[in-house]
Amino acid sequence: MGYKAVDYSRMTPVLIEAVKEQQKKISDLESQNQRLAERLAELEVVVKSLATQMNSSSEAFQKVKLTLDDSEK
């Protein structure tokens, strides 16, 4: 039965390139994640602003409704 051997010196450049590619993908994903986090923060501000406006409008609507209800009495 023969033994098999691995020529590690020939694998090293391939492994180095694979690690470089993996690091590039990680870097790209980190950048994308940062951009998405910033966009999420912007959207959260918009949603909070819209919620505040909606509450103000709802309060104004209630005042108008009460005024109309009182005038019908």
KOLKOL-238079 format. One line per field, with one value per residue: residue in one letter; y, z, x of N, C-alpha, C in turn. Coordinates in steps of 0.001 Angstrom, whole numbers. Example, Ala and Ser with C-alpha at 12.3 -4.5 7.8 and 13.67 -1.06 7.14 Angstrom:
% KOLKOL-238079
code	A; S
nnorth	-5690; -2250
nup	7800; 7080
neast	13190; 12850
canorth	-4500; -1060
caup	7800; 7140
caeast	12300; 13670
cnorth	-3300; 30
cup	7800; 7870
ceast	13200; 12900
//
This chain:
% KOLKOL-238079
code	M; G; Y; K; A; V; D; Y; S; R; M; T; P; V; L; I; E; A; V; K; E; Q; Q; K; K; I; S; D; L; E; S; Q; N; Q; R; L; A; E; R; L; A; E; L; E; V; V; V; K; S; L; A; T; Q; M; N; S; S; S; E; A; F; Q; K; V; K; L; T; L; D; D; S; E; K
nnorth	-1163; 2160; 5330; 8531; 11890; 15366; 18279; 20866; 23272; 24003; 24445; 26658; 29308; 29242; 29030; 31440; 33305; 32619; 33384; 36125; 36820; 36164; 37988; 40357; 40071; 40103; 42694; 44178; 43435; 44468; 47198; 47512; 46829; 48944; 51114; 50374; 50461; 53187; 54164; 52985; 54349; 56924; 56464; 55759; 58206; 59599; 58083; 58494; 61244; 61327; 59892; 61639; 63816; 62586; 62043; 64661; 65539; 63816; 64630; 67227; 66632; 65378; 67556; 69181; 67489; 67302; 69969; 70174; 68281; 69498; 71762; 70731; 70151
nup	0; -924; 181; 494; -183; 679; -1005; 527; -10; -2495; -2040; -421; -1779; -2991; -790; 488; -1358; -1228; 1407; 1158; -621; 961; 3071; 1664; 975; 3553; 4350; 2450; 3185; 5772; 5212; 3775; 5786; 7560; 6010; 5789; 8474; 8977; 7224; 8341; 10791; 9843; 8753; 11050; 12364; 10602; 10807; 13509; 13466; 11749; 13306; 15434; 14107; 13281; 15733; 16611; 14652; 15142; 17707; 17104; 15419; 17239; 18907; 17107; 16570; 19109; 19384; 17311; 18167; 20538; 19478; 18250; 20246
neast	846; 613; 1838; 335; 1127; 1119; 1834; 2646; 3897; 3017; 381; 224; 293; -2246; -3939; -3351; -4356; -7035; -7646; -7196; -9276; -11448; -11122; -11535; -14234; -15332; -14641; -16098; -18703; -18784; -18650; -21025; -22816; -22397; -23307; -26001; -26772; -26517; -28459; -30724; -30817; -31387; -33944; -35325; -35430; -37094; -39452; -40083; -40553; -42782; -44598; -44908; -46070; -48420; -49642; -50068; -51844; -53952; -54698; -55553; -57692; -59387; -60006; -61426; -63543; -64728; -65513; -67374; -69231; -70063; -71260; -73463; -75165
canorth	0; 3348; 6492; 9749; 13057; 16659; 19248; 22088; 24460; 24374; 24855; 27933; 30460; 29105; 29356; 32876; 34000; 32357; 34231; 37500; 36962; 36127; 39260; 41375; 39895; 40566; 44151; 44668; 43235; 45431; 48497; 47466; 46844; 50309; 51939; 50003; 50959; 54630; 54351; 52634; 55464; 57998; 56084; 55816; 59622; 59936; 57424; 59196; 62520; 61063; 59494; 62873; 64561; 61853; 62276; 66052; 65586; 63096; 65513; 68313; 66041; 65166; 68868; 69579; 66601; 67736; 71243; 69900; 67592; 70496; 72698; 70015; 69993
caup	0; -1052; 994; -260; 458; 262; -1234; 1146; -617; -3657; -1539; 293; -2559; -3198; 488; 725; -2219; -679; 2591; 670; -1154; 2104; 3769; 835; 1156; 4910; 4316; 1687; 3993; 6874; 4636; 3479; 7069; 8076; 5224; 6152; 9825; 8842; 6576; 9337; 11733; 9150; 8640; 12389; 12613; 9789; 11394; 14753; 13076; 11222; 14434; 16161; 13287; 13304; 17042; 16622; 13797; 15841; 18784; 16466; 14951; 18420; 19331; 16141; 16781; 20333; 19098; 16500; 19028; 21447; 18738; 17879; 21439
caeast	0; 1451; 1483; 71; 1717; 600; 2900; 2137; 4498; 2191; -938; 320; -194; -3698; -4579; -3177; -5319; -8369; -7784; -7328; -10628; -12355; -10975; -12193; -15676; -15649; -14547; -17245; -19904; -18734; -19011; -22453; -23501; -22304; -24232; -27372; -27011; -26732; -29767; -31730; -30889; -32109; -35354; -35913; -35727; -38264; -40621; -40401; -41136; -44131; -45437; -45210; -47038; -49682; -50247; -50550; -53038; -55007; -55154; -56296; -58946; -60224; -60498; -62452; -64696; -65389; -66144; -68570; -70172; -70629; -72114; -74698; -76014
cnorth	1236; 4487; 7692; 10922; 14319; 17604; 20614; 23354; 24918; 24844; 26258; 29124; 30423; 29496; 30844; 33675; 33806; 33234; 35686; 37759; 37011; 37451; 40393; 41290; 40405; 42088; 44761; 44558; 44190; 46824; 48566; 47537; 48244; 51228; 51648; 50502; 52463; 54922; 54037; 53768; 56636; 57700; 56111; 57253; 60035; 59334; 58126; 60534; 62337; 60666; 60719; 63697; 63902; 62074; 63694; 66179; 64913; 63942; 66652; 67815; 65852; 66482; 69345; 68765; 67014; 69056; 71045; 69211; 68564; 71433; 72041; 69884; 71172
cup	0; -183; 83; 516; -93; 134; -749; 520; -1841; -3225; -938; -540; -2777; -1923; 809; -108; -1696; 541; 2175; 152; -24; 2875; 2993; 1001; 2527; 4946; 3581; 2499; 5187; 6395; 4356; 4774; 7668; 7339; 5606; 7554; 9797; 8232; 7554; 10341; 11117; 9086; 9998; 12759; 11845; 10396; 12683; 14461; 12573; 12340; 15247; 15411; 13332; 14642; 17140; 15804; 14479; 16969; 18209; 15991; 16131; 18920; 18413; 16354; 18037; 20137; 18304; 17336; 19978; 20725; 18319; 19051; 21663
ceast	900; 939; 1243; 635; 1074; 1780; 2394; 2713; 3703; 805; -914; -161; -1712; -4437; -4472; -4184; -6740; -8629; -7943; -8740; -11645; -12296; -11644; -13710; -16104; -15651; -15733; -18534; -19940; -19121; -20503; -23260; -23507; -23270; -25683; -27726; -27276; -28098; -30895; -31908; -31654; -33601; -36048; -36272; -36984; -39524; -41042; -41071; -42569; -45086; -45845; -46242; -48409; -50394; -50809; -51830; -54212; -55580; -55991; -57658; -59906; -60815; -61616; -63718; -65452; -66131; -67428; -69641; -70859; -71582; -73424; -75645; -76897
//
